[in-house]
Amino acid sequence: MDKIGIWIIGIYGSVGTALTIGTISILKGLCPPHGVNTETEPFRQLNLISLDNLVFGGHDIRENNLNDTALQYYRDNGVPSYEILAKVKGDLNQITSRVKRGTLLNSSKPIEYLSKDDLWANDLSIRETIEFLKMDILTFKDENSLTDVVVVNLASAEPLMEISDKHRDLSEFEKMLDSNEKSSVKPSSLYAYAAIDLGCAYINFTSSNAALLPAIQAFAEKKGVPFMGNDGKTGETLVKSALAPVFKYRNLEVMSWQGYNMLGNLDGEILRDQKTREAKVESKDHLLSKILSNSPHTHVGIDYVSSLKDWKTAWDFIHFKGFLDTKMSMQFTWQGCDSMLAAPIVLDLVRLLHFAKTKGEKGGMKHLSCFFKCPIGVDEQDLHFQFHSLMNYVDSHSSNA
């Protein structure tokens, strides 16, 4: 049976740790596949790659190992159980042996602080760095006898990249790479370019807009590679995209929608940096204007609260008007274990991107919009519309799977 690789950028992060532990635990019968859509009908009709034919590896800028990150996650958050960690220890050691050091080329200061030393790629040109990243993926593929590799960006968020003409046009982008303009790229750009150059399906689960620049999207089209992003939709924004249409369906005018997020994990710490936080806020705050007919006052706040660890807490207040201009309000509190919400979605995306590639599909996979805050090529933010788009895709492929 064919095996495919999941190459994770930022594998030692909370989501990478949760993803590897969760997949192994499902295979060992230690937990049910809650949160994994592709383990349910009608997705099973697609005959997707089975979980036992997935092999994990990845890049990270930190010296670490998955057993240590798993144990620290347990100490901080109380999940998964210590019994599960004991039973997956050997598997996590195997995956750790497949992890390579990543690149810090033109990283932000908060991300540089995560690494205790200067990484090799800082002394290399852009093209040399890309070749090293490609070699790591190729070695992973060859050593594990894989038929294909899907690359997933789970790294910490980067500050927004200011998009210029050289980021929009592929030929200009290639010239920029050749001239070694390091200030015009981010690490996420290099990981994505390397993956696509190898023909690997690519997922950007982060808010980093440098990962799938217009030129890189054009490169994927040229290479015949499927991709999708940006920024996984897992918590508060997921609820907003499901709830906001209710006000539209009942012709209720939303006057204000305030959202306040508290998180204490590494993402929260990175988001203390103003430029990085601005990128995340932009990703979260644009949704309502795409769903509601009016333009309500909106605000998204993000604060780092270290004691919460991975238990992200969000409070939203909605002020709206109904019949006879009667003012009413609604509020909700969302508390979720952030990485445990994200990990199963990544598993779904990997399997569906791999499926798309086997069908010869390329470019942005718009039917996967329900998994992202800023789905590439999709303006509609109504979760119900997005989910129906996915179901239509599954239905159209089920008979031919």
C-alpha positions in Angstrom: 0.0 0.0 0.0 1.3 3.5 -0.9 2.4 5.7 2.0 2.5 9.5 1.9 4.4 11.9 4.2 3.1 14.8 6.2 6.0 17.3 6.4 5.2 19.8 9.1 6.8 23.2 9.3 6.9 23.9 13.1 6.5 20.3 14.1 7.5 20.9 17.7 4.7 23.4 18.2 1.5 22.6 20.1 -0.5 21.7 16.9 2.3 19.5 15.5 2.5 17.7 18.8 -1.2 17.3 19.1 -1.5 16.1 15.5 1.2 13.4 15.8 -0.1 12.1 19.2 -3.7 12.1 18.0 -3.1 10.2 14.8 -1.0 7.6 16.6 -3.6 7.3 19.4 -6.4 6.7 16.9 -4.4 4.0 15.1 -3.7 2.3 18.4 -7.3 2.4 19.5 -6.5 4.8 22.4 -9.1 7.4 21.5 -12.0 7.8 19.0 -11.4 10.1 15.9 -13.5 13.0 17.3 -13.0 16.2 15.2 -11.7 14.3 12.2 -14.4 14.9 9.5 -12.7 12.5 7.0 -13.3 9.6 9.3 -17.1 10.0 8.8 -19.6 9.7 5.9 -19.7 10.9 3.2 -15.9 11.4 3.2 -15.3 7.7 3.5 -16.7 7.2 0.0 -13.7 9.0 -1.4 -11.3 6.2 -0.3 -8.9 8.7 1.1 -5.4 7.7 2.2 -5.7 5.7 5.4 -4.3 7.0 8.7 -1.9 4.0 8.9 -0.3 5.0 5.6 0.7 8.5 6.9 4.4 9.1 7.9 5.3 12.3 9.8 8.4 14.4 9.6 9.2 18.1 9.5 11.2 21.2 10.0 11.6 23.2 13.3 14.0 26.0 14.4 14.3 24.5 17.9 16.4 21.6 19.2 13.8 19.5 20.9 12.0 16.1 20.7 8.3 15.3 20.5 8.2 13.3 23.8 9.4 16.4 25.6 7.0 18.7 23.9 4.2 16.2 24.6 5.1 16.0 28.3 5.3 19.7 28.6 1.9 20.1 26.9 0.4 17.6 29.3 1.9 19.5 32.3 0.5 22.8 31.0 -2.9 21.6 29.9 -3.8 18.3 31.5 -4.3 16.6 28.1 -3.7 14.1 26.6 -3.7 11.6 29.4 -0.3 10.4 30.8 -1.4 6.9 29.9 -1.7 7.9 26.2 1.7 9.6 26.3 3.3 6.4 27.7 1.9 4.3 24.9 3.0 6.6 22.0 6.5 7.3 23.3 8.3 5.0 20.9 6.3 6.4 17.9 7.2 9.9 18.9 10.9 9.0 19.1 10.7 7.7 15.5 9.1 10.9 14.2 11.7 13.0 16.1 14.4 11.2 14.2 12.9 12.6 11.0 12.9 16.3 12.1 15.4 18.7 10.4 16.4 22.2 11.4 14.5 25.0 9.6 15.4 28.5 8.5 15.3 31.9 10.2 16.1 33.9 7.1 14.5 37.3 7.6 12.5 36.1 10.6 10.8 38.4 13.1 12.6 38.9 16.5 10.0 36.9 18.5 10.6 33.9 16.3 14.4 34.3 16.4 14.3 34.2 20.2 12.8 30.7 20.0 16.1 29.3 18.6 19.1 29.1 20.8 21.6 29.5 18.0 22.0 30.9 14.5 20.8 28.5 11.9 22.8 27.6 8.8 20.4 29.2 6.4 21.2 32.7 7.7 24.5 32.5 6.0 23.1 31.1 2.7 21.5 32.8 -0.2 17.8 32.5 -0.8 18.3 29.9 -3.5 20.7 27.9 -1.4 18.3 27.9 1.5 15.5 26.7 -0.8 17.7 23.8 -2.0 18.5 22.7 1.5 14.9 22.7 2.4 14.1 20.7 -0.7 16.8 18.2 0.1 15.4 17.6 3.6 12.0 16.8 2.1 13.5 14.6 -0.6 15.6 12.7 1.9 12.5 12.1 4.1 10.6 10.9 1.0 13.4 8.5 -0.1 14.3 7.1 3.3 10.6 6.2 4.1 9.7 5.0 0.6 6.9 7.5 0.2 5.0 8.0 -3.0 4.2 11.6 -2.1 4.5 14.3 0.5 2.1 17.0 1.7 3.7 20.0 3.3 1.8 21.9 6.1 2.8 25.2 7.6 2.1 25.1 11.3 4.9 27.5 12.3 4.4 30.6 14.4 2.7 33.6 12.8 4.8 36.1 11.0 4.3 39.9 10.6 2.3 40.9 7.5 4.4 41.1 4.3 3.8 44.3 2.4 2.9 43.0 -1.1 4.6 44.6 -4.1 4.7 43.9 -7.8 7.6 41.4 -7.3 5.3 39.4 -5.1 2.5 39.4 -7.6 4.3 38.4 -10.8 6.1 35.0 -10.9 8.9 36.1 -13.3 9.6 39.2 -11.1 9.5 37.0 -8.0 12.0 34.6 -9.5 14.3 37.5 -10.4 14.0 38.7 -6.8 15.0 35.2 -5.5 18.0 35.2 -7.9 19.1 38.6 -6.8 19.0 37.4 -3.1 16.7 40.2 -1.8 16.3 38.6 1.6 14.2 41.5 3.0 11.5 40.7 0.4 10.8 37.2 1.6 9.9 35.4 4.9 10.7 31.9 6.0 7.2 30.8 5.1 7.8 32.0 1.5 10.8 29.7 1.3 9.2 26.7 2.8 6.2 27.1 0.4 8.4 27.6 -2.7 10.5 24.6 -1.8 7.5 22.4 -1.3 5.8 23.5 -4.5 9.0 23.2 -6.5 9.0 19.5 -5.5 5.4 19.1 -6.6 4.2 18.7 -3.0 0.6 19.7 -2.1 0.8 22.6 0.3 -1.3 23.9 3.2 -0.8 27.3 5.0 -2.6 26.9 8.3 -1.1 30.2 9.6 -2.0 33.8 9.2 1.4 34.5 7.5 0.5 36.1 4.1 4.1 35.6 2.8 3.5 31.8 2.5 1.1 31.9 -0.4 2.0 35.2 -2.2 0.3 35.6 -5.5 3.5 34.7 -7.3 3.8 31.5 -5.3 0.2 30.7 -6.1 1.1 31.2 -9.8 4.1 28.9 -9.3 1.8 26.2 -7.9 -0.5 26.5 -10.9 2.5 26.2 -13.2 3.7 23.1 -11.3 0.3 21.5 -11.2 0.2 21.6 -7.4 -2.9 21.9 -5.3 -2.7 24.3 -2.3 -4.9 26.0 0.2 -4.8 28.6 3.0 -4.8 30.9 4.9 -5.2 30.7 8.7 -7.0 27.7 10.1 -10.5 28.4 11.4 -10.9 26.6 14.7 -12.5 28.6 17.5 -14.0 32.0 17.9 -13.9 32.8 14.2 -15.6 29.5 13.4 -18.5 30.4 15.7 -18.7 33.9 14.2 -18.9 32.5 10.7 -21.8 30.2 11.8 -23.6 32.7 14.0 -23.4 35.9 11.9 -25.6 34.5 9.1 -28.4 34.1 11.7 -28.7 37.9 11.9 -28.7 38.1 8.1 -31.4 35.4 7.8 -33.7 37.2 10.2 -32.9 40.8 8.9 -31.6 41.9 12.2 -29.2 44.8 12.1 -25.9 44.2 13.9 -24.7 47.5 15.2 -21.6 46.3 17.0 -19.6 43.1 17.4 -16.8 43.1 19.9 -14.5 40.2 20.3 -11.9 39.7 23.0 -9.4 36.8 22.9 -7.1 35.5 25.6 -4.5 32.8 25.0 -1.4 31.7 26.9 0.3 29.4 24.5 3.4 30.1 22.3 1.1 31.7 19.6 -0.1 34.1 22.2 3.4 35.0 23.3 4.4 35.6 19.6 1.3 37.7 19.1 2.5 40.1 21.8 4.6 41.6 19.0 2.5 44.4 17.6 3.3 43.7 13.9 2.6 40.0 14.2 -0.6 40.7 16.2 -1.8 43.1 13.5 -1.6 40.3 10.9 -3.7 38.0 13.1 -6.3 40.7 13.9 -6.7 41.4 10.2 -7.3 37.7 9.5 -9.9 37.5 12.2 -11.7 40.8 11.8 -12.6 40.9 8.1 -15.2 38.1 8.3 -18.3 40.1 9.4 -18.2 42.6 6.6 -18.3 39.7 4.1 -21.4 38.2 5.7 -23.5 41.1 7.0 -25.1 43.6 4.6 -24.3 46.6 6.7 -21.0 47.6 8.1 -21.2 47.3 11.9 -18.6 48.5 14.4 -16.3 45.6 14.9 -13.2 45.0 17.0 -11.0 42.0 17.8 -8.6 42.1 20.7 -5.9 39.6 21.5 -4.1 39.4 24.8 -1.5 37.0 26.1 -2.5 35.5 29.4 0.3 33.0 30.3 -1.7 31.0 32.9 -4.3 29.9 30.3 -1.6 28.0 28.3 -3.4 26.3 25.3 -6.9 26.9 26.7 -7.9 29.8 24.5 -10.8 31.9 25.9 -12.9 34.2 23.7 -15.7 36.5 24.7 -17.9 38.1 22.1 -20.6 40.8 22.6 -23.1 41.4 19.8 -25.4 44.5 19.9 -28.2 44.4 17.3 -31.6 46.0 16.4 -34.9 44.2 15.6 -38.5 45.2 15.0 -39.4 48.8 15.8 -35.6 49.5 16.3 -35.6 47.5 19.5 -32.1 47.2 20.7 -31.0 43.7 21.9 -27.8 41.9 22.7 -26.2 38.6 22.7 -22.9 37.4 24.1 -21.0 34.1 24.2 -17.9 32.7 25.7 -15.8 30.2 24.0 -13.1 28.2 25.8 -11.3 25.5 23.8 -8.0 23.7 23.8 -6.6 25.4 20.8 -4.3 22.8 19.4 -6.9 20.0 20.0 -9.3 21.9 17.8 -6.7 22.5 15.1 -5.0 19.1 14.8 -7.9 17.1 13.4 -8.6 19.8 10.8 -5.0 19.5 9.6 -5.5 15.8 9.2 -8.6 16.4 7.1 -6.8 18.9 5.0 -3.8 16.7 4.3 -6.0 13.8 3.2 -8.2 16.0 1.0 -5.3 17.8 -0.6 -3.6 14.5 -1.4 -6.9 13.3 -2.9 -7.1 16.4 -5.0 -3.6 15.8 -6.3 -4.4 12.2 -7.3 -7.3 13.5 -9.3 -5.0 15.9 -11.2 -6.4 19.0 -9.6 -4.2 22.1 -9.1 -4.3 25.6 -7.7 -6.4 26.9 -4.8 -8.8 24.3 -3.5 -11.8 26.6 -2.9 -14.0 23.8 -1.6 -11.9 23.7 1.5 -12.8 27.3 2.4 -14.7 26.2 5.6 -11.4 25.3 7.2 -9.9 28.8 6.9 -10.4 32.3 8.2 -9.1 33.8 4.9 -9.7 31.2 2.2 -7.8 32.0 -0.9 -10.1 32.8 -3.8 -13.3 32.7 -1.8 -15.1 35.9 -0.7 -18.1 34.1 0.9 -17.5 33.7 4.6 -20.9 32.1 5.6 -19.9 28.8 7.2 -23.0 27.1 5.9 -22.3 28.1 2.3 -18.7 27.0 2.7 -19.6 23.6 4.1 -22.2 23.0 1.4 -19.4 23.7 -1.1 -17.3 21.0 0.5 -20.2 18.6 0.5 -20.9 19.3 -3.2 -17.2 18.5 -3.9 -17.4 15.2 -2.0 -20.7 14.3 -3.7 -19.3 15.0 -7.2 -16.2 12.8 -6.5 -17.8 10.0 -4.6 -19.0 8.1 -7.6 -15.6 8.3 -9.2 -13.4 7.6 -6.2 
